[in-house]
């Protein structure tokens, strides 16, 4: 059963995009997958938990957008005339999009948990979770925070070298 009043209650499928290293195209895969699903008529969200390198807002030309508060938490940035693509990223919470985020584990883990619990996604067919590179605490925090939803799938991005 889902946590009562959960902001993810209306999300049908959650897909994590992962890799063991940086620079392999996780954000590109996340973005292209979201756009393809949206063009197929699906309601899609992207949760960018790459806290030190949030590139999703820039890739979707949304870096000047702002996140607002509502009664159930943060309202994600909605893109397109049909607003069928919802985005949440730390990039929207920084004063300048190119600011560096230098945080240690507990603060990063708390923000990831807050992203999972406090973003009002509404009804989505898919939530794509763009993760940071590697196999760090952020991945464990993300999976642990999403565990109650049991809607998880993953795409592992690799390179041939």
FENURHU-V521670 format. One record per helix or strand. SS is the DSSP state (alpha for helix, beta for strand). FROM is the first residue (numbers start at 1). TO is the last residue. If there is no record, write none. Layout:
ss->[SS SS]
from->[FROM FROM]
to->[TO TO]
This chain:
ss->[beta alpha beta alpha beta beta beta beta alpha alpha beta beta alpha beta]
from->[11 26 44 56 68 73 77 85 90 105 119 124 137 152]
to->[18 39 48 59 70 75 79 89 92 118 119 130 149 156]
